[in-house]
């Protein structure tokens, strides 16, 4: 099968690719847990290098596409499993997974900061990752055009009401770099931290809008 047969997104996140190769993850094997796995486009990279991968997503359609893609498109000596669940619910109901790589790309912007903190605490308490596991996060910053749109239901968390975003009814939580680093150091004892800021303009409905993300990776110690 070819790339044309992949259901959904065709490639991994560009900064996921940077993380993978700059951390020399292509030279080793292990286990990966990704929250917000979508159609498996990110963990497919690890899977092709024979990692054992687990993906969690809230949407059953995403899980179905991920299962199809990894079973039918890619070759691997690794294993794959996918779970349709809320990220906090999964963290609470699973213990001692002790994965080598723990990833939450493009997902924490859809939950409240208080829920993110609880998620980090529970993940640590339930040993979802090993000591010195690799960690990757990508999310929106306060420079993003979505920040401030909708009803503020918690500090820096907004309930989206404007269809210009294509995310009506979703939560949008945005962060500054310093507060993310503070949280990750406090709850994961994150070290060897690498930070990248990702700003780009996007034409949507005749308007030029600013998308602003931040990618962070490091070691959980």
C-alpha positions as CSV (number, residue, x, y, z in Angstrom):
1,X,0.0,0.0,0.0
2,X,1.1,3.6,-0.5
3,X,0.7,7.0,1.1
4,X,-2.5,7.4,-0.9
5,X,-4.1,4.6,1.2
6,X,-3.5,6.4,4.6
7,X,-6.7,7.5,6.2
8,X,-6.4,11.0,7.5
9,X,-3.2,13.0,8.0
10,X,-0.4,11.7,5.8
11,X,2.7,12.8,7.8
12,X,3.8,13.3,11.4
13,X,4.0,16.7,13.0
14,X,7.1,18.4,11.8
15,X,8.4,19.0,15.3
16,X,7.6,15.5,16.2
17,X,10.0,14.5,13.4
18,X,12.7,16.9,14.8
19,X,12.2,15.4,18.3
20,X,12.5,11.9,16.9
21,X,15.8,12.4,15.1
22,X,17.5,15.0,17.3
23,X,17.0,12.8,20.3
24,X,18.3,9.8,18.3
25,X,15.2,7.8,18.8
26,X,15.7,6.1,15.5
27,X,18.7,4.3,17.0
28,X,16.8,2.6,19.8
29,X,13.6,0.7,20.5
30,X,11.0,0.9,23.2
31,X,7.4,1.8,24.1
32,X,5.5,5.0,23.2
33,X,2.3,6.4,24.6
34,X,0.6,9.3,22.8
35,X,-2.5,11.2,23.9
36,X,-4.5,12.8,21.1
37,X,-3.2,10.3,18.6
38,X,-5.6,11.2,15.9
39,X,-5.2,8.8,12.9
40,X,-1.8,7.6,14.2
41,X,0.2,9.9,12.0
42,X,2.8,10.7,14.8
43,X,3.2,7.2,16.3
44,X,3.4,5.7,12.8
45,X,6.9,7.1,12.7
46,X,7.9,5.2,15.9
47,X,6.1,2.1,14.7
48,X,8.1,2.0,11.5
49,X,11.2,1.9,13.7
50,X,9.8,-1.1,15.5
51,X,8.5,0.6,18.7
52,X,5.6,-0.7,20.6
53,X,3.0,2.1,20.4
54,X,-0.2,3.0,22.2
55,X,-2.5,5.8,21.1
56,X,-5.4,7.4,23.0
57,X,-8.0,9.6,21.4
58,X,-11.4,10.9,22.3
59,X,-12.9,10.2,18.8
60,X,-13.7,6.7,17.7
61,X,-13.3,7.7,14.1
62,X,-9.7,8.6,14.8
63,X,-9.1,5.3,16.6
64,X,-10.6,3.4,13.6
65,X,-8.4,5.2,11.2
66,X,-5.3,4.7,13.3
67,X,-5.9,1.0,13.6
68,X,-6.5,0.7,9.9
69,X,-3.3,2.7,9.0
70,X,-0.9,0.8,11.3
71,X,-2.4,-2.6,10.4
72,X,-2.5,-2.1,6.6
73,X,0.0,0.6,5.5
74,X,3.1,0.2,7.6
75,X,5.5,-2.7,8.3
76,X,6.9,-3.1,11.8
77,X,8.2,-5.6,14.3
78,X,6.5,-3.6,17.0
79,X,3.0,-3.8,18.4
80,X,0.2,-1.3,18.3
81,X,-2.9,-0.6,20.3
82,X,-5.4,2.2,20.4
83,X,-7.9,3.3,23.0
84,X,-10.9,5.6,22.6
85,X,-10.9,7.5,25.9
86,X,-10.5,10.9,27.6
87,X,-6.9,11.5,28.5
88,X,-7.5,12.0,32.2
89,X,-9.8,9.0,32.4
90,X,-7.1,6.9,30.7
91,X,-4.4,8.1,33.1
92,X,-6.6,7.3,36.1
93,X,-7.6,3.8,34.9
94,X,-4.1,2.6,33.9
95,X,-1.1,1.9,36.0
96,X,2.5,0.9,35.6
97,X,2.7,1.2,31.8
98,X,6.2,2.6,32.3
99,X,6.6,3.7,28.7
100,X,9.9,5.0,27.3
101,X,8.3,8.0,25.5
102,X,5.4,10.0,26.7
103,X,3.7,12.4,24.2
104,X,0.9,15.0,24.3
105,X,1.0,16.9,21.1
106,X,-1.8,19.3,20.1
107,X,-4.2,18.2,22.8
108,X,-3.9,20.2,26.1
109,X,-5.3,23.3,24.4
110,X,-8.7,21.4,24.5
111,X,-8.7,20.9,28.2
112,X,-8.6,23.3,31.2
113,X,-5.3,24.1,32.9
114,X,-6.6,22.5,36.1
115,X,-7.4,19.3,34.3
116,X,-3.9,19.4,32.7
117,X,-2.3,19.7,36.1
118,X,-4.4,16.8,37.4
119,X,-3.4,14.7,34.4
120,X,0.3,15.3,35.0
121,X,-0.1,14.4,38.7
122,X,-2.0,11.2,38.0
123,X,0.3,10.1,35.2
124,X,3.2,10.4,37.6
125,X,1.5,8.7,40.4
126,X,0.3,5.8,38.2
127,X,3.7,5.3,36.6
128,X,2.6,5.8,33.1
129,X,6.2,6.4,32.1
130,X,9.6,5.3,33.2
131,X,12.2,7.4,35.1
132,X,14.2,9.3,32.4
133,X,11.5,8.8,29.8
134,X,11.5,11.1,26.9
135,X,8.6,13.7,26.8
136,X,7.1,15.7,24.0
137,X,4.4,18.4,24.1
138,X,3.0,20.9,21.5
139,X,0.2,23.4,22.2
140,X,-1.1,26.9,21.6
141,X,0.4,30.1,23.0
142,X,-1.3,33.3,24.0
143,X,-0.3,34.9,20.7
144,X,-2.6,32.5,18.8
145,X,-5.5,34.3,17.2
146,X,-8.0,32.1,19.1
147,X,-6.9,33.5,22.4
148,X,-9.6,35.6,23.9
149,X,-12.4,34.4,21.6
150,X,-15.5,33.0,23.3
151,X,-16.5,32.9,26.9
152,X,-13.7,32.7,29.5
153,X,-14.6,29.8,31.8
154,X,-11.2,29.6,33.6
155,X,-8.1,31.7,33.5
156,X,-6.8,31.6,29.9
157,X,-9.5,29.0,28.9
158,X,-12.2,30.0,26.5
159,X,-15.3,28.2,25.3
160,X,-15.3,28.8,21.5
161,X,-18.5,30.2,20.1
162,X,-17.2,31.7,16.8
163,X,-17.3,29.4,13.8
164,X,-14.4,31.2,12.2
165,X,-12.2,28.8,14.1
166,X,-14.0,25.7,12.9
167,X,-14.0,24.7,16.6
168,X,-17.3,25.9,17.9
169,X,-18.1,24.4,21.3
170,X,-14.5,23.4,21.9
171,X,-12.3,24.6,24.7
172,X,-9.2,26.7,23.9
173,X,-6.6,27.0,26.6
174,X,-3.4,29.0,25.8
175,X,-0.1,29.2,27.6
176,X,3.0,31.2,28.0
177,X,6.4,29.4,27.8
178,X,7.3,30.2,31.4
179,X,4.1,28.7,32.8
180,X,4.4,25.5,30.8
181,X,8.1,25.1,31.8
182,X,7.1,25.7,35.4
183,X,4.4,23.1,35.3
184,X,6.5,20.5,33.6
185,X,9.4,21.0,36.0
186,X,7.1,20.8,39.0
187,X,5.0,17.8,38.1
188,X,7.4,15.8,35.8
189,X,10.8,17.1,37.0
190,X,11.5,17.7,33.3
191,X,15.2,18.3,32.5
192,X,17.3,18.8,29.3
193,X,14.5,21.0,28.0
194,X,14.3,22.1,24.4
195,X,11.8,24.8,23.4
196,X,10.7,25.9,19.9
197,X,8.2,28.7,19.1
198,X,6.1,28.1,16.0
199,X,4.3,31.1,14.5
200,X,2.8,31.3,11.1
201,X,0.1,33.2,9.2
202,X,-3.0,31.4,7.9
203,X,-5.6,32.6,5.4
204,X,-9.0,31.7,6.6
205,X,-12.3,33.0,5.3
206,X,-10.5,35.9,3.6
207,X,-8.7,36.9,6.8
208,X,-5.0,36.5,7.7
209,X,-4.7,35.0,11.1
210,X,-1.8,34.1,13.3
211,X,-1.4,30.5,14.5
212,X,1.1,30.4,17.4
213,X,2.3,27.1,19.0
214,X,5.1,26.0,21.2
215,X,6.9,22.7,21.2
216,X,8.7,21.4,24.3
217,X,10.6,18.2,24.8
218,X,13.0,16.8,27.4
219,X,13.6,14.0,29.9
220,X,11.3,13.1,32.8
221,X,13.5,12.5,35.9
